[in-house]
Amino acid sequence: MNTDTNGQTLQAALLMVAAMAIIGVIDNYIARLAGEIGLWQFHFTRGLMTVPLVTLMSLAGFGTMRPLRPWRVVLRSLLAATAMLCYFGALGLLPIAQVLAGLYTSPIFIVVITGLFLRVRIGPWRVLAVAIGFAGTLFVLQPDPANFRLAILLPVAGGLFYALSAIATRSLCAGESTVVLLGGAMLALMLLGAGGLVWLALFPVEAAPGAEGFLQRGWVWPMPQALPWVVVQAVGSVGAVFLITRAYQLGEPSLVGVFEYSVMIFGPLYAVLVFAQGIGPWQGLGIGLIVLAGAIIAVRSR
């Protein structure tokens, strides 16, 4: 590997770590706004900010907003948006360590789906990684049959749909602009948020007070406490995704992808330092196992 390649790899790694640091910090504040507004209002109002930001990125020359195969982009956008609905919905109800652990089961789902349905040979190392990752997920989520909550399945569902969107990105949307894929996912989230608000307006339900009502709460106005965090989410998420995209452009994807797991350090660490949100020893072990599983899958994919 020459000096230029080494420099690009280091730059890509730093960009990815910076992106994960941003995400790890800003996603901790979903629990703050979850007590005032609902999931659907959050995505609708955030979309009103992120879609114009992505459009400006396109106008600035970072990529076209015109899809080559519109229906494939629509399918991929819906999968990615559903993953984010599950992820952010879980963030309003569960500690961030549990939510990130569930979302980052996606490489495990990718291996299972491609092996079972796409007939891709996965090999013994990836089978081992799936077993390690599954054990890690159990350690982090710590499901208790006596006190089972459906909310605990939300982050894992997010990991499943995130995996499906990743597979769709590679198999259905090859050659599409990164900006059109980002814009499609943001637009889909905004429309799903609007749809949820319309549904709750037509068929209102009584939302529980505080964060427990995050999924059932309709439109709330004004939202003085939540609005600043929606703005932070809009700007931070677009900036982070831009850094992620640039990192994958500069470095070997299978190597750069390993650094994506640094969010499982930044997110829980910030939660511990700022919100005193503790992590038990078994959860710490589980996070380590999920990171190890992802690293094995990434390295064996090279």
C-alpha positions in Angstrom: 0.0 0.0 0.0 1.6 3.3 -1.1 1.8 6.6 0.9 -1.2 8.2 -0.9 -3.4 5.2 -0.2 -2.3 5.1 3.4 -3.2 8.8 3.7 -6.6 8.3 2.1 -7.4 5.4 4.4 -6.5 7.4 7.5 -8.6 10.3 6.3 -11.5 8.0 5.6 -11.3 6.5 9.1 -11.2 9.9 10.7 -14.2 11.1 8.7 -16.1 8.0 9.7 -15.2 8.4 13.4 -16.2 12.1 13.2 -19.6 11.1 11.7 -20.2 8.5 14.3 -19.3 11.0 17.1 -21.9 13.4 15.7 -24.6 10.7 15.5 -23.7 9.3 19.0 -24.2 12.8 20.5 -27.3 14.1 18.7 -29.3 10.8 18.9 -29.1 10.9 22.7 -31.4 13.9 22.6 -34.3 12.0 21.0 -35.3 11.1 24.5 -35.6 14.8 25.4 -38.0 15.7 22.6 -39.9 12.4 23.0 -41.6 13.8 26.0 -43.1 16.7 24.1 -43.8 15.6 20.6 -44.4 12.3 18.8 -42.3 10.2 16.4 -44.4 11.2 13.4 -44.2 15.0 14.1 -40.5 14.6 14.6 -39.9 13.0 11.2 -42.3 15.4 9.4 -40.7 18.6 10.8 -37.2 17.2 10.5 -38.0 16.3 6.8 -39.1 19.9 6.2 -35.5 20.9 7.0 -33.4 17.9 5.7 -35.0 17.6 2.2 -34.1 21.3 1.3 -30.6 20.7 2.8 -30.1 17.6 0.5 -31.4 19.6 -2.4 -28.8 22.3 -1.7 -26.2 19.6 -1.7 -27.3 18.5 -5.1 -27.2 22.1 -6.4 -23.7 22.5 -5.0 -22.5 19.6 -7.2 -22.4 16.7 -4.8 -24.7 14.6 -7.0 -27.9 14.5 -8.9 -31.4 14.3 -7.5 -32.7 12.5 -10.6 -32.9 8.7 -10.1 -31.9 6.4 -12.9 -34.5 3.7 -11.9 -37.2 5.6 -9.9 -39.2 2.6 -8.6 -36.0 0.9 -7.3 -35.0 4.1 -5.4 -38.6 4.3 -4.0 -38.3 0.7 -2.7 -34.9 1.3 -1.2 -36.1 4.6 0.3 -39.1 3.0 2.0 -36.9 0.3 3.5 -34.4 2.8 4.8 -37.2 5.0 6.2 -38.8 2.1 7.9 -35.5 1.2 9.5 -35.1 4.8 10.8 -38.7 4.9 12.1 -38.0 1.8 14.2 -34.6 3.2 15.3 -35.8 6.6 16.4 -39.0 5.2 17.9 -36.9 2.9 20.1 -34.6 5.9 21.0 -37.6 7.6 22.7 -38.3 4.5 24.8 -35.0 2.6 25.5 -31.4 3.4 26.5 -29.3 4.3 23.5 -26.9 1.3 24.1 -29.8 -1.1 23.6 -31.0 0.7 20.5 -27.6 0.9 18.8 -27.0 -2.8 19.6 -30.3 -3.6 17.9 -29.7 -1.5 14.8 -26.1 -2.8 14.3 -27.4 -6.3 14.0 -27.8 -5.3 10.4 -24.6 -7.0 9.2 -25.8 -10.2 10.8 -29.1 -10.0 9.0 -27.3 -9.2 5.7 -25.3 -12.4 6.0 -28.4 -14.5 6.9 -30.5 -13.0 4.1 -27.9 -13.2 1.4 -27.1 -16.8 2.5 -30.6 -18.1 2.7 -32.4 -16.2 0.0 -29.8 -15.0 -2.4 -27.7 -18.2 -2.2 -24.5 -16.4 -1.5 -21.9 -18.7 0.2 -21.2 -17.3 3.6 -18.4 -19.6 4.9 -17.6 -20.7 8.5 -16.2 -17.3 9.6 -19.4 -15.5 8.9 -21.5 -18.2 10.5 -19.3 -17.8 13.6 -19.9 -14.0 13.4 -23.7 -14.5 13.2 -23.5 -16.7 16.3 -21.3 -14.1 18.2 -23.6 -11.2 17.1 -26.7 -13.0 18.2 -25.2 -13.8 21.6 -24.2 -10.1 21.9 -27.7 -8.9 21.0 -29.2 -11.1 23.8 -26.7 -9.7 26.3 -27.5 -6.1 25.4 -31.3 -6.4 25.1 -31.6 -8.8 28.0 -35.2 -10.0 27.1 -37.2 -10.9 30.2 -40.2 -13.2 29.4 -41.8 -12.2 32.7 -41.7 -8.4 31.8 -41.7 -8.5 28.0 -42.1 -5.2 26.2 -42.7 -4.9 22.4 -40.5 -1.8 22.4 -37.5 -4.1 22.9 -38.1 -5.5 19.4 -38.1 -2.1 17.7 -34.3 -1.7 17.4 -33.9 -5.3 16.1 -36.6 -4.6 13.5 -34.6 -1.5 12.6 -31.6 -3.7 12.1 -33.6 -6.0 9.8 -34.9 -3.1 7.6 -31.5 -1.4 7.6 -30.0 -4.7 6.3 -32.7 -4.9 3.6 -32.0 -1.3 2.5 -28.3 -2.1 2.4 -29.0 -5.1 0.2 -31.3 -3.0 -2.0 -28.6 -0.3 -2.3 -26.1 -2.8 -3.7 -28.4 -5.0 -5.8 -31.1 -2.6 -7.0 -29.5 0.9 -6.9 -26.0 0.4 -8.2 -25.0 3.6 -10.1 -27.5 5.8 -8.3 -26.2 9.1 -6.9 -25.5 9.1 -3.2 -27.5 12.4 -3.0 -30.6 10.9 -4.6 -30.5 7.9 -2.2 -30.1 10.2 0.8 -32.8 12.5 -0.5 -35.1 9.6 -1.2 -34.8 8.3 2.3 -35.3 11.7 3.9 -38.4 12.4 1.7 -39.8 9.0 2.5 -39.4 9.6 6.2 -41.1 13.0 5.9 -44.0 11.5 4.0 -44.4 8.6 6.5 -44.3 11.2 9.3 -47.1 13.2 7.6 -49.1 10.0 7.0 -48.8 9.1 10.7 -50.0 12.6 11.7 -53.0 12.3 9.3 -53.9 8.9 10.7 -53.7 10.1 14.3 -55.8 13.1 13.4 -58.5 10.9 11.9 -58.3 8.1 14.5 -56.9 9.8 17.6 -55.7 7.7 20.5 -54.8 8.8 24.0 -51.1 9.0 24.3 -49.3 8.3 27.6 -47.6 11.2 29.2 -43.9 11.8 28.6 -41.7 9.6 26.4 -44.1 6.6 26.8 -46.5 8.4 24.4 -43.8 9.0 21.7 -45.3 6.5 19.2 -49.0 7.4 19.8 -48.8 11.2 20.1 -50.2 13.4 17.3 -49.5 17.0 16.3 -48.4 19.2 19.2 -48.0 23.0 18.7 -46.1 25.0 19.8 -43.1 22.8 20.7 -40.6 25.2 22.2 -38.5 22.6 24.0 -38.4 20.1 21.1 -37.8 22.4 18.2 -34.1 23.2 18.8 -33.3 19.5 19.0 -35.2 18.8 15.8 -33.0 21.5 14.1 -29.9 19.9 15.6 -31.0 16.5 14.3 -31.7 17.8 10.8 -28.4 19.6 10.4 -26.4 17.0 12.3 -27.8 14.0 10.4 -27.2 15.5 7.0 -23.7 16.5 7.9 -22.9 13.0 9.4 -24.3 11.2 6.3 -22.1 13.5 4.1 -19.0 12.5 6.1 -20.0 8.8 5.9 -20.4 9.1 2.1 -17.0 10.8 1.8 -15.3 8.2 4.0 -16.6 5.4 1.7 -15.4 7.3 -1.3 -11.9 7.7 0.0 -11.3 4.3 1.7 -11.8 0.6 1.2 -15.5 0.0 2.2 -14.9 -3.2 4.1 -12.2 -1.5 6.2 -13.9 1.9 6.6 -17.1 0.1 7.7 -15.4 -1.3 10.8 -15.1 2.3 12.1 -18.8 2.7 11.9 -19.0 0.7 15.1 -17.4 3.5 17.0 -20.9 5.0 17.4 -21.4 2.2 19.9 -18.7 3.9 22.0 -19.7 7.5 21.5 -23.5 7.1 22.0 -23.4 5.1 25.3 -20.4 7.0 26.6 -22.2 10.4 26.1 -25.3 8.9 27.7 -23.2 7.9 30.7 -21.4 11.2 31.1 -24.3 13.6 30.4 -27.4 11.7 31.3 -26.0 9.3 33.9 -27.5 6.4 31.8 -25.7 3.4 33.1 -24.4 0.3 31.2 -24.2 -3.0 33.0 -21.3 -5.4 32.6 -23.4 -7.9 30.5 -24.5 -5.1 28.2 -20.9 -3.9 27.8 -19.9 -7.5 26.9 -22.8 -7.7 24.5 -21.7 -4.5 22.7 -18.2 -5.8 22.4 -19.5 -9.1 20.9 -21.7 -7.2 18.3 -18.7 -5.0 17.3 -16.5 -8.2 17.0 -19.2 -9.9 14.8 -19.4 -6.8 12.6 -15.6 -6.6 12.3 -15.4 -10.3 11.3 -18.0 -9.9 8.7 -16.3 -6.7 7.3 -12.9 -8.3 7.1 -14.2 -11.6 5.5 -16.0 -9.5 2.9 -12.8 -8.1 1.5 
